[in-house]
Amino acid sequence: MKKFLILSVFMALIQTLSAQSLKAVKYVDGTQELNGLVTSNAGKNLPGVLILPAWMGIDDEAKTAALELEKQGYIAFVADIYGKGNIPTDFGSAGKIAGQFKADYKLYQQRISLALEQLKAAGAQSSKIAVIGYCFGGTGALETARAGFDVAGVISIHGGLAKAPERPNIPIKAKVLVENPAEDKSVTKEAYEQLVQEMREGKADWQIITYANCGHTFTNPTSKDYNEVMAKRAWNHTLLFLGEVLK
């Protein structure tokens, strides 16, 4: 028991020290203060990856992804979409604020655009930038492609796939990877089929990988849906895609 406690404390310390390698970055959208995080290799003229967090805001999954991407030779920037004073405290408040951004997709795209500028300011090569997002952030990754932002590729990880039916399908320049859990109850058959149609009509370079026996947040170790085997596969697919479009 004593050894277990020592090990637990040690692991917690390691995680704390690792988190300290992410540097806080303040930026603004008008009067709204935003607080992102950038990896310690900022300024080194490397390919860059923008990370869009899930609906609770910047969390451990987004931070861990940034640190792992740094090891792979990328500058990673974790975006703050909601801004100071708007961080959800529970799933109810998270659903409410995320829903506001999904409805006002232009505001969501604007916040993504500002984060992309911060990533470039941190030294990321402007011609070698990709966006990945989890859950609500996965929707944001698709919104990046829909906005026509100048990025090489986007990855939506258990993200919402639907957009309002009145929005037209337009050309998609960025390469698109969707990592979709097979048992995600938040993704309807109609939304899935509409995304496929959107990608086809947009003449996109796209791919959807479906992960068996997985609920919505299958990549998050703190979630009841976590599937270690499939999460590792999804991460390997993420790295493969990033290696293709950025290196």
C-alpha positions in Angstrom: 0.0 0.0 0.0 2.8 2.4 0.9 4.6 1.7 -2.3 1.4 2.4 -4.2 1.0 5.7 -2.5 4.6 6.7 -3.3 4.1 5.7 -6.9 0.8 7.7 -7.1 2.5 10.8 -5.6 5.4 10.4 -8.0 3.2 10.1 -11.1 1.2 13.1 -10.0 4.5 15.1 -9.6 5.5 14.0 -13.1 2.2 15.1 -14.5 2.5 18.5 -12.8 6.0 19.0 -14.1 4.9 18.1 -17.6 2.0 20.5 -17.5 4.5 23.3 -16.6 6.1 22.9 -20.0 3.0 24.4 -21.5 3.2 28.2 -21.5 0.2 30.4 -21.0 -0.7 32.8 -23.8 -3.1 35.7 -23.4 -4.9 37.1 -26.5 -8.2 38.8 -27.1 -11.3 38.8 -29.3 -12.4 42.4 -28.9 -13.0 42.9 -25.2 -13.0 39.1 -24.4 -9.8 37.9 -22.9 -8.7 34.5 -24.1 -6.1 32.2 -22.5 -4.4 29.6 -24.6 -1.4 27.3 -24.0 1.6 26.7 -26.2 4.3 24.1 -26.1 7.8 25.0 -25.0 9.3 24.7 -28.5 7.6 27.9 -29.6 9.7 30.0 -31.9 11.6 27.1 -33.5 10.0 27.3 -37.0 8.3 24.0 -37.0 5.0 22.6 -38.4 2.1 23.5 -36.1 -1.0 21.9 -34.7 -3.9 23.8 -33.3 -5.8 21.8 -30.6 -9.5 22.6 -30.0 -10.6 21.3 -26.6 -13.8 19.5 -25.7 -16.9 21.2 -24.3 -15.6 21.7 -20.8 -12.8 23.9 -22.1 -9.1 23.3 -21.9 -8.7 19.9 -20.2 -6.1 17.3 -19.5 -6.8 15.5 -22.8 -6.0 18.7 -24.8 -2.9 19.4 -22.7 -1.6 15.8 -23.0 -2.1 15.9 -26.8 -0.1 19.1 -27.0 2.8 17.6 -25.0 2.8 14.5 -27.1 2.7 16.5 -30.3 5.7 18.5 -29.1 7.6 15.2 -28.8 6.7 14.5 -32.4 8.3 17.8 -33.6 5.3 20.0 -33.8 4.5 23.4 -32.1 1.1 22.9 -30.5 -1.3 25.6 -29.4 -4.3 24.8 -27.3 -7.1 27.3 -28.1 -9.3 29.0 -25.6 -12.7 29.2 -27.4 -14.9 30.4 -24.5 -12.7 33.0 -22.9 -12.1 34.2 -19.4 -15.1 34.1 -17.2 -16.9 31.6 -19.3 -15.5 28.3 -18.2 -18.2 25.6 -17.6 -18.5 24.1 -14.2 -20.6 21.1 -15.1 -22.0 19.3 -18.1 -25.2 21.5 -18.1 -23.3 24.8 -18.4 -20.9 23.2 -20.9 -23.8 22.1 -23.1 -25.3 25.6 -23.0 -22.1 27.5 -24.0 -21.0 24.9 -26.5 -24.5 25.1 -28.0 -24.2 28.9 -28.4 -21.0 28.4 -30.5 -22.5 25.7 -32.6 -25.5 27.9 -33.4 -23.3 31.0 -34.0 -20.8 29.1 -36.1 -19.2 32.3 -37.4 -18.2 33.3 -33.9 -16.7 29.8 -33.5 -14.8 30.2 -36.7 -13.6 33.6 -35.6 -12.2 32.2 -32.3 -10.5 29.4 -34.3 -9.0 32.0 -36.7 -7.6 34.0 -33.7 -6.0 30.8 -32.3 -4.5 30.0 -35.6 -2.8 33.5 -35.6 -1.4 32.7 -32.2 0.0 29.4 -33.4 1.7 31.2 -36.3 3.0 33.9 -33.9 4.5 31.1 -31.9 6.7 30.1 -34.8 4.6 27.5 -36.6 5.3 27.4 -40.4 2.3 29.0 -42.0 2.2 26.5 -44.8 2.3 23.5 -42.5 -0.6 23.8 -40.0 -3.2 21.3 -39.0 -6.1 21.4 -36.6 -7.3 18.7 -34.3 -10.3 18.8 -32.0 -12.1 16.6 -29.4 -15.9 16.5 -29.0 -17.0 20.1 -29.3 -13.5 20.8 -30.6 -14.0 18.1 -33.2 -17.0 20.1 -34.5 -14.5 23.1 -34.6 -12.1 21.1 -36.7 -14.8 20.6 -39.3 -15.7 24.3 -39.0 -12.1 25.1 -39.8 -12.5 23.2 -43.1 -15.9 24.8 -43.8 -14.5 28.3 -43.2 -11.8 27.6 -45.9 -9.0 28.6 -43.5 -5.5 28.0 -44.9 -4.6 24.8 -43.1 -3.3 21.5 -44.6 -5.6 19.2 -42.7 -8.2 18.8 -39.9 -9.0 15.9 -37.6 -12.3 15.6 -35.9 -12.1 13.2 -32.9 -15.5 12.1 -31.7 -16.8 15.4 -32.8 -20.3 16.5 -33.8 -20.7 16.1 -37.5 -23.8 18.0 -38.4 -24.3 21.6 -39.6 -27.5 23.5 -40.1 -29.4 22.2 -43.2 -29.7 25.7 -44.6 -25.9 26.1 -44.9 -24.7 25.1 -48.4 -22.0 22.6 -49.1 -19.0 24.4 -50.4 -15.5 23.3 -51.7 -13.3 21.9 -48.9 -9.6 22.6 -49.4 -8.2 21.0 -46.3 -7.7 17.3 -46.0 -10.2 15.8 -43.5 -9.9 12.9 -41.1 -12.9 12.0 -38.9 -12.3 9.6 -36.1 -15.8 8.4 -35.2 -16.8 6.0 -32.4 -19.3 3.4 -33.6 -21.6 3.7 -30.6 -21.6 7.5 -30.4 -25.3 8.2 -29.6 -24.7 11.9 -30.3 -24.1 11.3 -34.0 -27.2 10.3 -35.9 -27.3 8.3 -39.1 -28.6 11.4 -40.8 -25.7 13.6 -39.6 -23.2 11.0 -40.7 -24.7 10.7 -44.2 -25.0 14.5 -44.5 -21.3 14.8 -43.7 -20.4 12.2 -46.4 -22.5 14.2 -48.9 -20.8 17.4 -47.8 -17.4 16.0 -48.3 -18.3 14.5 -51.7 -19.9 17.7 -53.0 -17.0 19.7 -51.6 -14.6 17.4 -53.5 -12.6 17.0 -50.4 -9.8 14.6 -49.6 -11.6 12.9 -46.7 -11.6 9.8 -44.6 -13.8 8.5 -41.8 -12.4 5.8 -39.5 -15.0 4.1 -37.3 -13.8 2.6 -34.0 -15.8 -0.5 -32.8 -17.2 -0.9 -29.4 -16.7 2.8 -28.5 -19.0 5.4 -27.0 -18.7 9.1 -27.5 -15.5 10.1 -25.5 -13.6 7.0 -26.2 -10.2 8.7 -26.3 -10.4 10.4 -22.9 -8.9 8.3 -20.0 -11.2 10.0 -17.5 -14.4 9.1 -19.3 -16.6 6.0 -18.7 -16.5 5.6 -22.5 -12.7 5.2 -22.6 -11.4 2.4 -24.8 -7.7 2.1 -24.4 -7.1 -0.1 -27.4 -9.1 2.1 -29.7 -7.8 5.3 -28.2 -4.2 4.2 -29.1 -5.3 3.3 -32.6 -6.9 6.7 -33.0 -3.8 8.4 -31.8 -1.7 6.4 -34.2 -4.1 7.4 -37.0 -3.8 11.0 -35.9 0.0 10.9 -36.1 -0.1 9.2 -39.4 -2.4 11.9 -40.9 -0.3 14.7 -39.4 2.9 13.2 -40.8 1.4 13.0 -44.2 0.0 16.6 -44.4 2.7 18.4 -42.4 6.0 16.8 -43.1 
